[in-house]
Amino acid sequence: MEIFDKLFYYSITFFHSPQTTYQRSILTKIDFSQKMIALVGAKGVGKTTLLHQYMESLDLGLKEVLYG
């Protein structure tokens, strides 16, 4: 249970981190209904920003979304 608590804390910290004011254009082009999606790219191109924006677009509570 301790590992889950750490993961939950990390997820909440990530969710409350500063965000960009713009939205990545690729966000509307990805089919998020698939079971698995791979985001591949060089460091600093916006993979984490894209994930953060998608999590916000779900409009779910913090206990329903987990980032790990």
PDB file with SEQRES, HELIX, SHEET and CRYST1 records, atoms N, CA, C and O in Angstrom:
SEQRES   1 A   68  MET GLU ILE PHE ASP LYS LEU PHE TYR TYR SER ILE THR          
SEQRES   2 A   68  PHE PHE HIS SER PRO GLN THR THR TYR GLN ARG SER ILE          
SEQRES   3 A   68  LEU THR LYS ILE ASP PHE SER GLN LYS MET ILE ALA LEU          
SEQRES   4 A   68  VAL GLY ALA LYS GLY VAL GLY LYS THR THR LEU LEU HIS          
SEQRES   5 A   68  GLN TYR MET GLU SER LEU ASP LEU GLY LEU LYS GLU VAL          
SEQRES   6 A   68  LEU TYR GLY                                                  
HELIX    1 AA1 GLU A    2  PHE A   15  1                                  14    
HELIX    2 AA2 SER A   25  THR A   28  5                                   4    
HELIX    3 AA3 LYS A   47  SER A   57  1                                  11    
CRYST1    1.000    1.000    1.000  90.00  90.00  90.00 P 1           1          
ATOM      1  N   MET A   1       0.822  -1.198   0.000  1.00  0.00           N  
ATOM      2  CA  MET A   1       0.000   0.000   0.000  1.00  0.00           C  
ATOM      3  C   MET A   1       0.865   1.261   0.000  1.00  0.00           C  
ATOM      4  O   MET A   1       0.436   2.304  -0.493  1.00  0.00           O  
ATOM      5  N   GLU A   2       2.057   1.174   0.539  1.00  0.00           N  
ATOM      6  CA  GLU A   2       2.937   2.335   0.598  1.00  0.00           C  
ATOM      7  C   GLU A   2       3.323   2.807  -0.800  1.00  0.00           C  
ATOM      8  O   GLU A   2       3.413   4.012  -1.036  1.00  0.00           O  
ATOM      9  N   ILE A   3       3.552   1.892  -1.723  1.00  0.00           N  
ATOM     10  CA  ILE A   3       3.911   2.250  -3.088  1.00  0.00           C  
ATOM     11  C   ILE A   3       2.761   3.000  -3.749  1.00  0.00           C  
ATOM     12  O   ILE A   3       2.987   3.986  -4.451  1.00  0.00           O  
ATOM     13  N   PHE A   4       1.528   2.542  -3.531  1.00  0.00           N  
ATOM     14  CA  PHE A   4       0.375   3.221  -4.105  1.00  0.00           C  
ATOM     15  C   PHE A   4       0.243   4.632  -3.551  1.00  0.00           C  
ATOM     16  O   PHE A   4      -0.100   5.552  -4.294  1.00  0.00           O  
ATOM     17  N   ASP A   5       0.506   4.823  -2.263  1.00  0.00           N  
ATOM     18  CA  ASP A   5       0.429   6.152  -1.653  1.00  0.00           C  
ATOM     19  C   ASP A   5       1.453   7.097  -2.281  1.00  0.00           C  
ATOM     20  O   ASP A   5       1.149   8.264  -2.527  1.00  0.00           O  
ATOM     21  N   LYS A   6       2.652   6.604  -2.540  1.00  0.00           N  
ATOM     22  CA  LYS A   6       3.677   7.417  -3.175  1.00  0.00           C  
ATOM     23  C   LYS A   6       3.267   7.783  -4.599  1.00  0.00           C  
ATOM     24  O   LYS A   6       3.443   8.924  -5.027  1.00  0.00           O  
ATOM     25  N   LEU A   7       2.727   6.825  -5.321  1.00  0.00           N  
ATOM     26  CA  LEU A   7       2.284   7.071  -6.687  1.00  0.00           C  
ATOM     27  C   LEU A   7       1.138   8.081  -6.706  1.00  0.00           C  
ATOM     28  O   LEU A   7       1.106   8.969  -7.558  1.00  0.00           O  
ATOM     29  N   PHE A   8       0.203   7.949  -5.774  1.00  0.00           N  
ATOM     30  CA  PHE A   8      -0.915   8.870  -5.686  1.00  0.00           C  
ATOM     31  C   PHE A   8      -0.422  10.281  -5.370  1.00  0.00           C  
ATOM     32  O   PHE A   8      -0.906  11.247  -5.960  1.00  0.00           O  
ATOM     33  N   TYR A   9       0.526  10.413  -4.455  1.00  0.00           N  
ATOM     34  CA  TYR A   9       1.106  11.711  -4.113  1.00  0.00           C  
ATOM     35  C   TYR A   9       1.799  12.317  -5.335  1.00  0.00           C  
ATOM     36  O   TYR A   9       1.638  13.506  -5.610  1.00  0.00           O  
ATOM     37  N   TYR A  10       2.557  11.520  -6.058  1.00  0.00           N  
ATOM     38  CA  TYR A  10       3.257  11.980  -7.259  1.00  0.00           C  
ATOM     39  C   TYR A  10       2.257  12.455  -8.313  1.00  0.00           C  
ATOM     40  O   TYR A  10       2.480  13.472  -8.969  1.00  0.00           O  
ATOM     41  N   SER A  11       1.164  11.722  -8.472  1.00  0.00           N  
ATOM     42  CA  SER A  11       0.143  12.073  -9.444  1.00  0.00           C  
ATOM     43  C   SER A  11      -0.522  13.408  -9.098  1.00  0.00           C  
ATOM     44  O   SER A  11      -0.744  14.238  -9.980  1.00  0.00           O  
ATOM     45  N   ILE A  12      -0.836  13.612  -7.836  1.00  0.00           N  
ATOM     46  CA  ILE A  12      -1.454  14.872  -7.408  1.00  0.00           C  
ATOM     47  C   ILE A  12      -0.481  16.036  -7.614  1.00  0.00           C  
ATOM     48  O   ILE A  12      -0.881  17.111  -8.061  1.00  0.00           O  
ATOM     49  N   THR A  13       0.786  15.821  -7.290  1.00  0.00           N  
ATOM     50  CA  THR A  13       1.803  16.856  -7.485  1.00  0.00           C  
ATOM     51  C   THR A  13       1.923  17.212  -8.963  1.00  0.00           C  
ATOM     52  O   THR A  13       2.016  18.387  -9.317  1.00  0.00           O  
ATOM     53  N   PHE A  14       1.920  16.200  -9.821  1.00  0.00           N  
ATOM     54  CA  PHE A  14       1.991  16.433 -11.270  1.00  0.00           C  
ATOM     55  C   PHE A  14       0.768  17.205 -11.743  1.00  0.00           C  
ATOM     56  O   PHE A  14       0.893  18.139 -12.536  1.00  0.00           O  
ATOM     57  N   PHE A  15      -0.395  16.830 -11.271  1.00  0.00           N  
ATOM     58  CA  PHE A  15      -1.640  17.448 -11.724  1.00  0.00           C  
ATOM     59  C   PHE A  15      -1.702  18.924 -11.327  1.00  0.00           C  
ATOM     60  O   PHE A  15      -2.306  19.728 -12.037  1.00  0.00           O  
ATOM     61  N   HIS A  16      -1.086  19.286 -10.206  1.00  0.00           N  
ATOM     62  CA  HIS A  16      -1.110  20.666  -9.741  1.00  0.00           C  
ATOM     63  C   HIS A  16       0.108  21.471 -10.199  1.00  0.00           C  
ATOM     64  O   HIS A  16       0.282  22.615  -9.779  1.00  0.00           O  
ATOM     65  N   SER A  17       0.940  20.896 -11.042  1.00  0.00           N  
ATOM     66  CA  SER A  17       2.117  21.615 -11.528  1.00  0.00           C  
ATOM     67  C   SER A  17       1.692  22.721 -12.503  1.00  0.00           C  
ATOM     68  O   SER A  17       0.602  22.655 -13.071  1.00  0.00           O  
ATOM     69  N   PRO A  18       2.544  23.735 -12.701  1.00  0.00           N  
ATOM     70  CA  PRO A  18       2.206  24.835 -13.617  1.00  0.00           C  
ATOM     71  C   PRO A  18       1.919  24.310 -15.018  1.00  0.00           C  
ATOM     72  O   PRO A  18       2.506  23.325 -15.466  1.00  0.00           O  
ATOM     73  N   GLN A  19       1.008  24.988 -15.689  1.00  0.00           N  
ATOM     74  CA  GLN A  19       0.586  24.543 -17.008  1.00  0.00           C  
ATOM     75  C   GLN A  19       0.847  25.622 -18.045  1.00  0.00           C  
ATOM     76  O   GLN A  19       1.018  26.794 -17.710  1.00  0.00           O  
ATOM     77  N   THR A  20       0.875  25.222 -19.284  1.00  0.00           N  
ATOM     78  CA  THR A  20       1.031  26.179 -20.370  1.00  0.00           C  
ATOM     79  C   THR A  20      -0.324  26.785 -20.699  1.00  0.00           C  
ATOM     80  O   THR A  20      -1.362  26.200 -20.387  1.00  0.00           O  
ATOM     81  N   THR A  21      -0.318  27.940 -21.318  1.00  0.00           N  
ATOM     82  CA  THR A  21      -1.568  28.610 -21.665  1.00  0.00           C  
ATOM     83  C   THR A  21      -2.079  28.185 -23.033  1.00  0.00           C  
ATOM     84  O   THR A  21      -3.233  28.450 -23.371  1.00  0.00           O  
ATOM     85  N   TYR A  22      -1.252  27.541 -23.810  1.00  0.00           N  
ATOM     86  CA  TYR A  22      -1.666  27.092 -25.136  1.00  0.00           C  
ATOM     87  C   TYR A  22      -1.981  25.599 -25.098  1.00  0.00           C  
ATOM     88  O   TYR A  22      -1.582  24.891 -24.174  1.00  0.00           O  
ATOM     89  N   GLN A  23      -2.704  25.133 -26.118  1.00  0.00           N  
ATOM     90  CA  GLN A  23      -3.032  23.709 -26.196  1.00  0.00           C  
ATOM     91  C   GLN A  23      -2.294  23.101 -27.384  1.00  0.00           C  
ATOM     92  O   GLN A  23      -2.287  23.670 -28.476  1.00  0.00           O  
ATOM     93  N   ARG A  24      -1.689  21.970 -27.171  1.00  0.00           N  
ATOM     94  CA  ARG A  24      -0.994  21.275 -28.241  1.00  0.00           C  
ATOM     95  C   ARG A  24      -1.998  20.884 -29.322  1.00  0.00           C  
ATOM     96  O   ARG A  24      -3.045  20.311 -29.020  1.00  0.00           O  
ATOM     97  N   SER A  25      -1.685  21.191 -30.580  1.00  0.00           N  
ATOM     98  CA  SER A  25      -2.613  20.929 -31.685  1.00  0.00           C  
ATOM     99  C   SER A  25      -2.822  19.434 -31.912  1.00  0.00           C  
ATOM    100  O   SER A  25      -3.882  19.021 -32.383  1.00  0.00           O  
ATOM    101  N   ILE A  26      -1.837  18.634 -31.586  1.00  0.00           N  
ATOM    102  CA  ILE A  26      -1.943  17.192 -31.799  1.00  0.00           C  
ATOM    103  C   ILE A  26      -2.942  16.539 -30.838  1.00  0.00           C  
ATOM    104  O   ILE A  26      -3.366  15.404 -31.058  1.00  0.00           O  
ATOM    105  N   LEU A  27      -3.311  17.250 -29.785  1.00  0.00           N  
ATOM    106  CA  LEU A  27      -4.250  16.713 -28.794  1.00  0.00           C  
ATOM    107  C   LEU A  27      -5.577  16.310 -29.443  1.00  0.00           C  
ATOM    108  O   LEU A  27      -6.196  15.333 -29.021  1.00  0.00           O  
ATOM    109  N   THR A  28      -6.010  17.038 -30.444  1.00  0.00           N  
ATOM    110  CA  THR A  28      -7.281  16.735 -31.116  1.00  0.00           C  
ATOM    111  C   THR A  28      -7.136  15.644 -32.172  1.00  0.00           C  
ATOM    112  O   THR A  28      -8.138  15.128 -32.667  1.00  0.00           O  
ATOM    113  N   LYS A  29      -5.907  15.289 -32.518  1.00  0.00           N  
ATOM    114  CA  LYS A  29      -5.672  14.310 -33.588  1.00  0.00           C  
ATOM    115  C   LYS A  29      -5.431  12.891 -33.056  1.00  0.00           C  
ATOM    116  O   LYS A  29      -5.444  11.938 -33.835  1.00  0.00           O  
ATOM    117  N   ILE A  30      -5.215  12.738 -31.764  1.00  0.00           N  
ATOM    118  CA  ILE A  30      -4.923  11.430 -31.181  1.00  0.00           C  
ATOM    119  C   ILE A  30      -6.225  10.743 -30.792  1.00  0.00           C  
ATOM    120  O   ILE A  30      -7.099  11.356 -30.179  1.00  0.00           O  
ATOM    121  N   ASP A  31      -6.349   9.480 -31.148  1.00  0.00           N  
ATOM    122  CA  ASP A  31      -7.522   8.685 -30.778  1.00  0.00           C  
ATOM    123  C   ASP A  31      -7.278   8.074 -29.397  1.00  0.00           C  
ATOM    124  O   ASP A  31      -6.643   7.026 -29.279  1.00  0.00           O  
ATOM    125  N   PHE A  32      -7.780   8.728 -28.370  1.00  0.00           N  
ATOM    126  CA  PHE A  32      -7.544   8.286 -27.001  1.00  0.00           C  
ATOM    127  C   PHE A  32      -8.438   7.114 -26.597  1.00  0.00           C  
ATOM    128  O   PHE A  32      -8.372   6.662 -25.455  1.00  0.00           O  
ATOM    129  N   SER A  33      -9.270   6.616 -27.508  1.00  0.00           N  
ATOM    130  CA  SER A  33     -10.098   5.459 -27.181  1.00  0.00           C  
ATOM    131  C   SER A  33      -9.312   4.149 -27.293  1.00  0.00           C  
ATOM    132  O   SER A  33      -9.798   3.100 -26.870  1.00  0.00           O  
ATOM    133  N   GLN A  34      -8.105   4.202 -27.858  1.00  0.00           N  
ATOM    134  CA  GLN A  34      -7.263   3.015 -27.972  1.00  0.00           C  
ATOM    135  C   GLN A  34      -6.773   2.573 -26.595  1.00  0.00           C  
ATOM    136  O   GLN A  34      -6.656   3.393 -25.685  1.00  0.00           O  
ATOM    137  N   LYS A  35      -6.488   1.294 -26.442  1.00  0.00           N  
ATOM    138  CA  LYS A  35      -6.034   0.758 -25.157  1.00  0.00           C  
ATOM    139  C   LYS A  35      -4.627   1.227 -24.812  1.00  0.00           C  
ATOM    140  O   LYS A  35      -4.302   1.401 -23.637  1.00  0.00           O  
ATOM    141  N   MET A  36      -3.793   1.434 -25.820  1.00  0.00           N  
ATOM    142  CA  MET A  36      -2.425   1.862 -25.560  1.00  0.00           C  
ATOM    143  C   MET A  36      -2.014   2.880 -26.617  1.00  0.00           C  
ATOM    144  O   MET A  36      -2.278   2.712 -27.808  1.00  0.00           O  
ATOM    145  N   ILE A  37      -1.363   3.934 -26.151  1.00  0.00           N  
ATOM    146  CA  ILE A  37      -0.866   4.978 -27.046  1.00  0.00           C  
ATOM    147  C   ILE A  37       0.575   5.250 -26.657  1.00  0.00           C  
ATOM    148  O   ILE A  37       0.882   5.426 -25.478  1.00  0.00           O  
ATOM    149  N   ALA A  38       1.452   5.284 -27.634  1.00  0.00           N  
ATOM    150  CA  ALA A  38       2.864   5.583 -27.368  1.00  0.00           C  
ATOM    151  C   ALA A  38       3.165   7.002 -27.818  1.00  0.00           C  
ATOM    152  O   ALA A  38       2.878   7.383 -28.953  1.00  0.00           O  
ATOM    153  N   LEU A  39       3.745   7.775 -26.918  1.00  0.00           N  
ATOM    154  CA  LEU A  39       4.199   9.122 -27.257  1.00  0.00           C  
ATOM    155  C   LEU A  39       5.713   9.071 -27.341  1.00  0.00           C  
ATOM    156  O   LEU A  39       6.393   8.876 -26.334  1.00  0.00           O  
ATOM    157  N   VAL A  40       6.235   9.248 -28.542  1.00  0.00           N  
ATOM    158  CA  VAL A  40       7.660   9.123 -28.788  1.00  0.00           C  
ATOM    159  C   VAL A  40       8.179  10.460 -29.303  1.00  0.00           C  
ATOM    160  O   VAL A  40       7.562  11.087 -30.163  1.00  0.00           O  
ATOM    161  N   GLY A  41       9.305  10.883 -28.774  1.00  0.00           N  
ATOM    162  CA  GLY A  41       9.905  12.122 -29.248  1.00  0.00           C  
ATOM    163  C   GLY A  41      11.101  12.490 -28.408  1.00  0.00           C  
ATOM    164  O   GLY A  41      11.350  11.909 -27.352  1.00  0.00           O  
ATOM    165  N   ALA A  42      11.828  13.454 -28.893  1.00  0.00           N  
ATOM    166  CA  ALA A  42      13.017  13.926 -28.183  1.00  0.00           C  
ATOM    167  C   ALA A  42      12.621  14.625 -26.884  1.00  0.00           C  
ATOM    168  O   ALA A  42      11.476  15.035 -26.695  1.00  0.00           O  
ATOM    169  N   LYS A  43      13.589  14.742 -26.014  1.00  0.00           N  
ATOM    170  CA  LYS A  43      13.373  15.416 -24.735  1.00  0.00           C  
ATOM    171  C   LYS A  43      13.002  16.878 -24.986  1.00  0.00           C  
ATOM    172  O   LYS A  43      13.662  17.570 -25.760  1.00  0.00           O  
ATOM    173  N   GLY A  44      11.936  17.341 -24.322  1.00  0.00           N  
ATOM    174  CA  GLY A  44      11.552  18.747 -24.406  1.00  0.00           C  
ATOM    175  C   GLY A  44      10.601  19.107 -25.526  1.00  0.00           C  
ATOM    176  O   GLY A  44      10.371  20.291 -25.774  1.00  0.00           O  
ATOM    177  N   VAL A  45      10.034  18.112 -26.220  1.00  0.00           N  
ATOM    178  CA  VAL A  45       9.127  18.437 -27.324  1.00  0.00           C  
ATOM    179  C   VAL A  45       7.668  18.576 -26.897  1.00  0.00           C  
ATOM    180  O   VAL A  45       6.841  19.041 -27.681  1.00  0.00           O  
ATOM    181  N   GLY A  46       7.337  18.176 -25.654  1.00  0.00           N  
ATOM    182  CA  GLY A  46       5.982  18.395 -25.157  1.00  0.00           C  
ATOM    183  C   GLY A  46       5.163  17.158 -24.870  1.00  0.00           C  
ATOM    184  O   GLY A  46       3.940  17.250 -24.773  1.00  0.00           O  
ATOM    185  N   LYS A  47       5.790  16.010 -24.731  1.00  0.00           N  
ATOM    186  CA  LYS A  47       5.038  14.776 -24.454  1.00  0.00           C  
ATOM    187  C   LYS A  47       4.308  14.860 -23.116  1.00  0.00           C  
ATOM    188  O   LYS A  47       3.134  14.500 -23.028  1.00  0.00           O  
ATOM    189  N   THR A  48       4.987  15.326 -22.086  1.00  0.00           N  
ATOM    190  CA  THR A  48       4.378  15.431 -20.763  1.00  0.00           C  
ATOM    191  C   THR A  48       3.314  16.522 -20.743  1.00  0.00           C  
ATOM    192  O   THR A  48       2.274  16.362 -20.105  1.00  0.00           O  
ATOM    193  N   THR A  49       3.565  17.621 -21.433  1.00  0.00           N  
ATOM    194  CA  THR A  49       2.574  18.696 -21.534  1.00  0.00           C  
ATOM    195  C   THR A  49       1.304  18.179 -22.192  1.00  0.00           C  
ATOM    196  O   THR A  49       0.201  18.500 -21.750  1.00  0.00           O  
ATOM    197  N   LEU A  50       1.449  17.392 -23.231  1.00  0.00           N  
ATOM    198  CA  LEU A  50       0.303  16.808 -23.920  1.00  0.00           C  
ATOM    199  C   LEU A  50      -0.501  15.918 -22.978  1.00  0.00           C  
ATOM    200  O   LEU A  50      -1.730  15.983 -22.951  1.00  0.00           O  
ATOM    201  N   LEU A  51       0.190  15.096 -22.214  1.00  0.00           N  
ATOM    202  CA  LEU A  51      -0.481  14.215 -21.265  1.00  0.00           C  
ATOM    203  C   LEU A  51      -1.198  15.019 -20.190  1.00  0.00           C  
ATOM    204  O   LEU A  51      -2.321  14.686 -19.810  1.00  0.00           O  
ATOM    205  N   HIS A  52      -0.566  16.059 -19.704  1.00  0.00           N  
ATOM    206  CA  HIS A  52      -1.161  16.925 -18.683  1.00  0.00           C  
ATOM    207  C   HIS A  52      -2.435  17.574 -19.224  1.00  0.00           C  
ATOM    208  O   HIS A  52      -3.449  17.620 -18.527  1.00  0.00           O  
ATOM    209  N   GLN A  53      -2.393  18.071 -20.450  1.00  0.00           N  
ATOM    210  CA  GLN A  53      -3.563  18.711 -21.053  1.00  0.00           C  
ATOM    211  C   GLN A  53      -4.681  17.702 -21.283  1.00  0.00           C  
ATOM    212  O   GLN A  53      -5.855  18.034 -21.123  1.00  0.00           O  
ATOM    213  N   TYR A  54      -4.331  16.480 -21.653  1.00  0.00           N  
ATOM    214  CA  TYR A  54      -5.361  15.454 -21.835  1.00  0.00           C  
ATOM    215  C   TYR A  54      -6.025  15.112 -20.500  1.00  0.00           C  
ATOM    216  O   TYR A  54      -7.245  14.961 -20.431  1.00  0.00           O  
ATOM    217  N   MET A  55      -5.226  14.992 -19.449  1.00  0.00           N  
ATOM    218  CA  MET A  55      -5.788  14.692 -18.127  1.00  0.00           C  
ATOM    219  C   MET A  55      -6.764  15.789 -17.691  1.00  0.00           C  
ATOM    220  O   MET A  55      -7.804  15.495 -17.103  1.00  0.00           O  
ATOM    221  N   GLU A  56      -6.435  17.038 -17.974  1.00  0.00           N  
ATOM    222  CA  GLU A  56      -7.325  18.137 -17.634  1.00  0.00           C  
ATOM    223  C   GLU A  56      -8.609  18.090 -18.450  1.00  0.00           C  
ATOM    224  O   GLU A  56      -9.678  18.426 -17.942  1.00  0.00           O  
ATOM    225  N   SER A  57      -8.514  17.682 -19.700  1.00  0.00           N  
ATOM    226  CA  SER A  57      -9.689  17.652 -20.569  1.00  0.00           C  
ATOM    227  C   SER A  57     -10.692  16.582 -20.150  1.00  0.00           C  
ATOM    228  O   SER A  57     -11.860  16.649 -20.533  1.00  0.00           O  
ATOM    229  N   LEU A  58     -10.253  15.598 -19.369  1.00  0.00           N  
ATOM    230  CA  LEU A  58     -11.157  14.542 -18.922  1.00  0.00           C  
ATOM    231  C   LEU A  58     -12.167  15.041 -17.904  1.00  0.00           C  
ATOM    232  O   LEU A  58     -13.234  14.447 -17.747  1.00  0.00           O  
ATOM    233  N   ASP A  59     -11.843  16.129 -17.211  1.00  0.00           N  
ATOM    234  CA  ASP A  59     -12.715  16.726 -16.205  1.00  0.00           C  
ATOM    235  C   ASP A  59     -13.125  15.697 -15.151  1.00  0.00           C  
ATOM    236  O   ASP A  59     -14.299  15.580 -14.798  1.00  0.00           O  
ATOM    237  N   LEU A  60     -12.140  14.962 -14.662  1.00  0.00           N  
ATOM    238  CA  LEU A  60     -12.356  13.971 -13.619  1.00  0.00           C  
ATOM    239  C   LEU A  60     -11.684  14.433 -12.332  1.00  0.00           C  
ATOM    240  O   LEU A  60     -10.826  15.315 -12.361  1.00  0.00           O  
ATOM    241  N   GLY A  61     -12.058  13.859 -11.237  1.00  0.00           N  
ATOM    242  CA  GLY A  61     -11.442  14.187  -9.964  1.00  0.00           C  
ATOM    243  C   GLY A  61     -10.038  13.612  -9.868  1.00  0.00           C  
ATOM    244  O   GLY A  61      -9.645  12.753 -10.657  1.00  0.00           O  
ATOM    245  N   LEU A  62      -9.290  14.104  -8.884  1.00  0.00           N  
ATOM    246  CA  LEU A  62      -7.913  13.654  -8.723  1.00  0.00           C  
ATOM    247  C   LEU A  62      -7.814  12.172  -8.370  1.00  0.00           C  
ATOM    248  O   LEU A  62      -6.800  11.538  -8.661  1.00  0.00           O  
ATOM    249  N   LYS A  63      -8.837  11.621  -7.757  1.00  0.00           N  
ATOM    250  CA  LYS A  63      -8.796  10.198  -7.381  1.00  0.00           C  
ATOM    251  C   LYS A  63      -9.178   9.286  -8.540  1.00  0.00           C  
ATOM    252  O   LYS A  63      -9.083   8.064  -8.429  1.00  0.00           O  
ATOM    253  N   GLU A  64      -9.614   9.880  -9.659  1.00  0.00           N  
ATOM    254  CA  GLU A  64     -10.022   9.083 -10.806  1.00  0.00           C  
ATOM    255  C   GLU A  64      -8.965   9.058 -11.890  1.00  0.00           C  
ATOM    256  O   GLU A  64      -9.067   8.270 -12.830  1.00  0.00           O  
ATOM    257  N   VAL A  65      -7.952   9.904 -11.780  1.00  0.00           N  
ATOM    258  CA  VAL A  65      -6.873   9.986 -12.770  1.00  0.00           C  
ATOM    259  C   VAL A  65      -5.563   9.747 -12.046  1.00  0.00           C  
ATOM    260  O   VAL A  65      -5.298  10.360 -11.012  1.00  0.00           O  
ATOM    261  N   LEU A  66      -4.749   8.863 -12.582  1.00  0.00           N  
ATOM    262  CA  LEU A  66      -3.470   8.555 -11.935  1.00  0.00           C  
ATOM    263  C   LEU A  66      -2.355   8.678 -12.958  1.00  0.00           C  
ATOM    264  O   LEU A  66      -2.394   8.052 -14.017  1.00  0.00           O  
ATOM    265  N   TYR A  67      -1.370   9.485 -12.631  1.00  0.00           N  
ATOM    266  CA  TYR A  67      -0.184   9.656 -13.482  1.00  0.00           C  
ATOM    267  C   TYR A  67       0.990   8.991 -12.788  1.00  0.00           C  
ATOM    268  O   TYR A  67       1.257   9.265 -11.618  1.00  0.00           O  
ATOM    269  N   GLY A  68       1.691   8.120 -13.497  1.00  0.00           N  
ATOM    270  CA  GLY A  68       2.796   7.431 -12.846  1.00  0.00           C  
ATOM    271  C   GLY A  68       3.964   7.174 -13.714  1.00  0.00           C  
ATOM    272  O   GLY A  68       4.953   6.597 -13.262  1.00  0.00           O  
TER     273      GLY A  68                                                      
END                                                                             
